Amino acid sequence: MGSMNRLSAAEMTALRKAATASFIGNFIEWFDYASYAYLATTISVVFFPNENKNLALLQTFAVFALSFLIRPIGGMIWGTWGDKYGRRWALSWSILFMSGATFMIGILPGYARIGVLAPIMLLLCRLVQGFSASGEYAGAATFLGEYAPEHKRGMYTSLVPASTATGLLIGSLMVAAMNYWLTPGAMEAWAWRVPFLLALPLGMIGRYIRVHLEDSEVYRQMQERIKNLEEQTPVRDLFKFHWREVCIGFGVSCLNAVGFYMLLTYTPTYLKEVLNFDDTQSFLASTITLFVYVFLIFAMGYYSDHIGRRRALITACIGFIVFTVPLFWWLDGASFVTVVLIEVGLCVLLTLNDGTLATFLVELFPSNVRYTGFALSFNAANALFGGTAPFIATWLIGATGSKLAPAIYLIVIAVVALGAMIASKDRTGRNLEADIDPEVLQESSQRS
């Protein structure tokens, strides 16, 4: 289907259903996942009581970072399941893991009631969340990228980062409203639990939508062509035939990891704790930025269909290298309006990267290892650099005394991503239907 410039009515209906399911499911997962970051200040009081507020916040972000360590392992597991049993199968289970773990956070007793067990149980729940998230983004992008027509693949696949940002946006709006209407005492006593408790009913909705879909024609054709294999081994095939692609995917994903978590989840904390904005202003600024992100991401996906993924990603890398320090420098002492304009400027660079990256990774790997390759490279980058971004930014400011330290860190990561993109080839519009490892096809034919 992807090779056709025009889709039949049935194919268009299937594409719309796939797009809707990918958006809603990914939105629910990332609303759940982001709630922790937006409530970090309150969670630090409930689970890590300490007279040193900076230390308590560091401990909270450390739990945030540790949950990412399981993501490369989770990526290989979910990727293997998704390549062997179907994208839909993996996605319908990942949302159950996420909603269950998030709901459990909402009912955990705090440090005042059970002592050190509270942060330990919080970490366990976050590890399950990390395991689930490792299969979600890659799976949704792979699923939708295989459904989309080649000439619009970037635009359609950009729904995945857009849904991620929408989950963050709704979480930001909810937390901003709670901070505005409720007292700090109410937030610490009970209100912080509300977003986590919502996870269970939302997860059931997402699960229902996903189990009523079919896998793409691309995936079904791939399974038909290799049906004579004794066993599918995506992880082995990935490292045997595609280690270079894994390295490229990891390198370019590093910029997404640091940029996304630093600019969209850590910034409210940065504005509040470092630049001394109040809670409402911090969350409002980030909410406006997220609105811009959601709308821009589609334009950047469309843009990548016309100029190519490689050119778009290289432009984003160069933009971060050139503009990050000046924009962070202007933040210090800036008015609220100026802060919003600066965040929007950074958001433009981030959407150019994020609106292109998912499609780039879908096209980087052949069908038989696509989910695994995407999930491993993307989640390894997020484990090392994404989950640690708030912690490292907070630590760097404390260690150097410089408010520009996070900007320097982001530039270093942009240089790494630029190197990966220079080493890559442009695969824009790659035909996914016939895209299977020749060695795997040969082994299948020998067994027929």
C-alpha positions in Angstrom: 0.0 0.0 0.0 2.8 2.4 0.8 4.1 2.4 -2.8 0.8 3.8 -4.1 0.3 7.5 -4.7 -3.4 7.1 -4.4 -5.2 5.0 -1.8 -8.5 3.2 -2.2 -11.4 4.0 0.2 -10.7 0.9 2.2 -7.0 1.7 2.5 -7.7 5.2 3.5 -10.1 4.0 6.2 -7.5 1.6 7.5 -4.9 4.4 7.5 -7.2 6.7 9.4 -7.9 4.0 12.0 -4.2 3.3 12.4 -3.4 7.0 12.8 -6.2 7.5 15.4 -5.1 4.4 17.4 -1.5 5.4 17.3 -2.3 8.9 18.4 -4.7 8.0 21.2 -2.6 5.1 22.6 0.7 7.0 22.5 -1.0 10.1 24.1 -2.3 8.0 27.0 1.1 6.4 27.7 2.9 9.6 27.7 0.4 11.5 29.8 1.0 8.7 32.3 4.7 8.9 31.9 5.0 12.7 32.0 3.0 13.2 35.2 6.0 12.2 37.3 8.2 14.9 35.7 5.6 17.7 36.1 5.0 16.8 39.7 8.7 16.3 40.6 8.7 19.1 43.2 5.7 17.7 45.1 6.9 14.1 44.8 10.3 15.1 46.2 8.5 16.3 49.4 6.3 13.2 49.7 8.9 10.5 49.0 12.3 12.2 49.8 11.8 14.6 52.7 15.0 16.5 53.2 15.9 20.0 54.5 18.1 20.4 51.4 15.5 21.0 48.7 18.0 20.6 45.9 19.1 17.2 47.2 15.5 16.0 47.4 14.9 17.2 43.9 18.0 15.4 42.7 16.8 12.2 44.4 13.5 12.5 42.6 15.1 13.0 39.2 17.5 10.1 40.0 14.4 7.8 40.2 13.3 9.4 37.0 16.6 8.6 35.4 16.9 5.0 36.8 13.6 4.1 35.2 15.3 4.7 31.9 18.0 2.1 32.5 15.6 -0.7 31.7 14.6 0.8 28.4 17.3 -0.7 26.1 16.4 -4.2 27.5 12.8 -3.4 27.2 13.3 -2.1 23.7 14.9 -5.4 22.6 12.1 -7.4 24.3 9.2 -5.4 22.9 11.0 -5.1 19.5 11.4 -8.9 19.3 7.7 -9.4 20.2 6.6 -6.7 17.7 8.7 -8.2 14.9 7.6 -11.8 15.7 4.0 -11.5 16.8 2.9 -8.2 15.3 3.0 -4.5 16.0 -0.6 -4.4 17.2 0.0 -7.3 19.6 2.9 -5.6 21.3 1.2 -2.2 21.5 -2.0 -3.6 23.0 0.1 -5.1 25.9 2.5 -2.2 26.4 -0.4 0.1 27.3 -1.5 -2.3 30.0 1.9 -2.3 31.7 2.0 1.5 31.6 -1.4 2.1 33.0 -1.1 -0.5 35.7 2.3 0.9 37.0 1.1 4.5 36.8 -2.0 3.7 38.8 0.1 2.0 41.4 2.2 5.2 41.9 -1.1 7.0 42.6 -1.9 4.7 45.6 1.6 4.4 47.0 1.9 5.6 50.7 4.5 8.3 51.2 7.8 8.3 53.2 5.9 9.5 56.4 3.9 6.3 56.5 6.3 3.5 55.4 9.7 5.1 55.5 12.4 3.9 53.0 10.0 1.4 51.4 8.1 4.4 49.8 10.9 5.5 47.4 11.8 1.8 46.8 8.3 1.0 45.7 8.2 4.3 43.6 11.4 3.1 41.8 9.8 -0.3 41.1 6.8 1.4 39.5 8.9 3.7 37.5 10.9 0.7 36.2 7.7 -0.9 34.9 6.8 2.4 33.3 10.2 2.5 31.7 9.8 -1.0 30.4 6.4 -0.2 28.9 7.6 3.1 27.3 10.5 1.3 25.6 8.0 -0.4 23.3 5.5 2.4 22.9 7.1 5.1 20.8 9.0 2.8 18.5 6.0 0.5 18.1 3.5 3.3 17.3 5.9 4.9 14.8 6.6 1.5 13.1 3.0 0.6 13.0 1.9 4.0 11.4 5.0 4.3 9.2 4.2 1.0 7.6 0.6 2.0 7.0 1.4 5.4 5.5 1.9 6.1 1.8 5.6 6.7 0.9 5.1 10.3 -0.2 3.3 11.3 3.0 5.1 9.0 5.5 6.8 11.9 7.3 3.6 13.8 7.8 1.6 10.8 9.1 4.4 9.4 11.3 4.8 12.8 12.9 1.5 12.0 14.6 3.6 9.9 17.1 5.8 12.7 18.5 2.7 15.0 18.3 0.7 12.6 20.5 3.6 12.4 22.9 3.6 16.1 23.2 -0.1 16.2 23.6 0.2 13.8 26.5 2.7 16.2 28.0 0.5 19.2 27.2 -2.6 17.8 28.9 -0.5 16.8 31.9 1.0 20.3 32.0 -2.4 21.9 31.9 -3.7 19.7 34.7 -0.8 20.3 37.0 -0.8 24.0 36.3 -4.5 24.2 37.2 -3.9 22.1 40.3 -1.0 24.4 41.4 -3.2 27.5 40.8 -6.3 26.4 42.6 -4.9 24.2 45.4 -2.6 25.0 48.3 0.8 23.3 48.6 -0.6 21.4 51.5 -3.4 19.9 49.4 -1.0 19.1 46.6 1.3 17.1 49.0 -1.6 15.5 50.9 -3.7 14.1 48.0 -3.9 16.1 44.8 -0.7 14.9 43.2 -2.2 11.4 43.0 -5.0 12.4 40.7 -3.1 12.2 37.3 -1.7 8.8 38.3 -5.1 7.4 39.3 -6.6 8.5 35.9 -4.2 6.1 34.2 -6.3 2.9 34.7 -9.5 4.0 32.9 -7.4 5.7 30.2 -5.3 2.6 29.7 -8.4 0.5 29.3 -9.7 2.8 26.5 -6.3 2.6 24.7 -6.2 -1.2 25.0 -9.7 -1.5 23.6 -8.9 0.7 20.5 -5.7 -1.3 19.8 -7.0 -4.8 20.0 -9.6 -3.9 17.3 -6.9 -3.1 14.6 -5.0 -5.2 12.1 -1.3 -5.1 11.4 -0.2 -3.3 8.2 0.0 -5.0 4.8 3.7 -4.4 4.9 4.0 -6.5 8.1 1.7 -9.3 6.8 3.6 -9.5 3.6 6.9 -9.8 5.5 5.5 -12.6 7.7 4.3 -14.4 4.6 7.6 -14.3 2.9 9.6 -15.6 5.9 7.0 -18.0 7.2 9.3 -21.0 6.6 11.9 -19.8 9.1 12.3 -22.2 11.9 12.5 -19.2 14.3 12.6 -15.4 13.9 15.6 -13.9 15.6 15.4 -10.1 15.3 18.0 -9.3 17.8 20.6 -11.6 16.3 19.8 -10.4 12.8 20.0 -6.8 13.9 23.5 -7.1 15.4 24.7 -9.4 12.6 23.6 -7.3 9.6 22.7 -3.8 10.9 25.1 -2.8 13.7 26.1 0.3 11.6 22.4 1.4 11.4 22.0 0.8 15.2 25.0 3.2 15.8 23.6 5.8 13.5 20.1 5.5 15.0 21.5 5.8 18.5 23.6 8.8 17.7 20.8 10.8 16.1 18.4 9.8 18.8 20.6 11.3 21.4 19.6 14.9 20.4 15.9 13.9 20.6 16.5 12.4 24.1 18.3 15.4 25.6 16.3 18.1 23.8 12.9 16.6 24.4 13.4 15.9 28.2 15.4 19.1 28.8 13.1 21.5 27.0 9.7 19.9 27.6 9.9 18.3 31.0 12.8 19.9 32.8 12.2 23.5 31.8 9.4 24.1 34.3 11.7 23.0 37.1 14.5 25.2 35.6 12.3 28.3 35.5 11.1 27.8 39.0 14.2 26.6 40.9 17.0 28.4 38.9 15.3 31.5 37.5 12.8 32.0 40.4 9.6 32.0 38.4 6.5 30.9 40.4 4.8 27.6 39.7 2.0 29.1 37.6 4.3 31.0 35.3 6.7 28.1 34.9 4.0 25.7 33.8 2.2 28.3 31.7 5.3 29.0 29.7 5.9 25.3 29.1 2.2 24.8 28.2 2.4 27.5 25.5 5.6 25.8 24.2 3.9 22.5 24.0 1.0 24.0 22.1 3.5 25.3 19.5 5.3 22.0 19.4 2.1 20.0 18.6 1.2 22.3 15.7 4.7 22.6 14.4 5.5 18.9 14.4 3.1 18.2 11.5 4.7 20.9 9.4 8.1 19.5 10.1 7.0 16.0 9.1 5.5 17.4 5.9 8.7 19.3 5.3 10.8 16.2 5.7 8.8 14.5 3.0 9.9 17.2 0.5 13.5 17.9 1.5 14.5 14.5 2.9 15.0 13.2 6.4 18.8 13.6 6.4 18.8 17.3 5.4 16.1 18.1 7.9 18.0 16.4 10.8 21.3 17.9 9.9 19.7 21.4 9.9 18.2 20.7 13.4 21.7 19.7 14.7 23.3 22.9 13.3 20.5 25.0 14.7 21.0 23.7 18.2 24.8 24.1 18.0 24.5 27.8 16.9 21.5 29.1 18.9 21.3 27.2 22.2 23.7 29.2 24.3 22.4 32.6 23.2 18.8 31.6 23.9 19.6 30.2 27.3 21.7 33.4 28.1 18.7 35.6 27.3 16.5 33.6 29.7 18.2 35.0 32.8 16.4 38.1 33.9 13.9 37.9 31.0 10.3 38.8 31.3 7.6 36.2 31.1 6.8 37.1 27.5 10.5 36.9 26.5 10.8 33.5 28.2 7.9 32.2 26.2 9.4 33.5 22.9 12.8 31.9 23.7 11.2 28.6 24.5 9.2 28.8 21.2 12.5 29.4 19.4 14.1 26.3 20.9 10.8 24.5 20.2 11.2 25.2 16.5 14.6 23.5 16.4 13.3 20.6 18.5 10.3 20.0 16.2 12.5 20.0 13.1 14.4 17.1 14.8 11.5 15.3 16.4 9.1 15.6 13.4 11.6 13.8 11.3 13.4 11.4 13.6 10.6 8.7 13.9 10.2 8.4 10.1 14.0 8.3 9.7 14.3 5.4 12.1 11.4 3.6 10.4 13.2 3.8 7.1 16.6 3.0 8.6 15.8 -0.7 9.2 14.3 -3.5 7.1 10.9 -4.9 8.0 12.1 -8.1 9.8 14.1 -6.1 12.3 12.4 -2.7 12.1 10.6 -2.6 15.5 13.7 -4.1 17.2 16.2 -1.7 15.5 14.1 1.4 16.2 13.3 0.4 19.8 16.9 -0.5 20.7 18.7 2.5 19.2 16.0 5.0 20.3 15.7 3.6 23.9 19.5 3.2 24.4 19.8 6.9 23.6 17.0 7.8 26.0 18.4 5.6 28.7 21.8 7.2 28.6 20.9 10.8 27.8 17.1 11.3 28.0 16.2 10.1 31.5 19.4 11.6 32.9 18.8 15.0 31.3 17.0 16.6 34.3 19.4 15.1 36.8 22.5 16.1 34.8 21.2 19.6 34.2 20.5 20.1 37.9 23.9 18.6 38.8 25.8 20.7 36.3 24.2 24.0 37.6 25.1 23.0 41.1 28.7 21.9 40.2 29.6 24.8 38.0 27.4 27.6 39.4 26.5 28.5 35.8 22.9 28.8 34.6 24.2 28.1 31.1 25.6 24.6 31.9 22.5 22.8 30.5 22.9 24.7 27.2 26.5 23.6 26.8 25.5 20.0 27.5 22.8 20.2 24.8 25.3 21.6 22.3 27.7 18.6 23.0 24.9 16.2 22.3 23.9 18.1 19.1 27.5 17.6 17.8 27.2 13.8 18.5 24.0 13.7 16.5 25.5 15.7 13.7 28.3 13.2 13.3 25.8 10.4 13.1 23.8 12.1 10.4 26.9 12.9 8.4 27.6 9.2 8.4 24.1 8.2 7.3 22.4 7.9 3.9 19.1 9.5 2.9 16.4 6.8 2.7 13.4 9.1 2.3 10.5 7.3 0.7 12.2 3.9 1.1 9.9 1.1 -0.2 9.1 -0.8 3.0 7.1 -3.6 1.4 10.1 -5.3 -0.3 12.5 -4.4 2.4 13.6 -7.7 4.1 17.1 -8.9 4.8 18.3 -11.1 1.8 19.9 -13.5 4.2 16.7 -14.0 6.0 14.8 -14.5 2.8 17.3 -17.0 1.6 17.1 -19.1 4.8 13.3 -19.1 4.5 13.4 -20.2 0.9 15.8 -23.0 1.7 13.4 -24.4 4.3 10.4 -24.2 1.9 
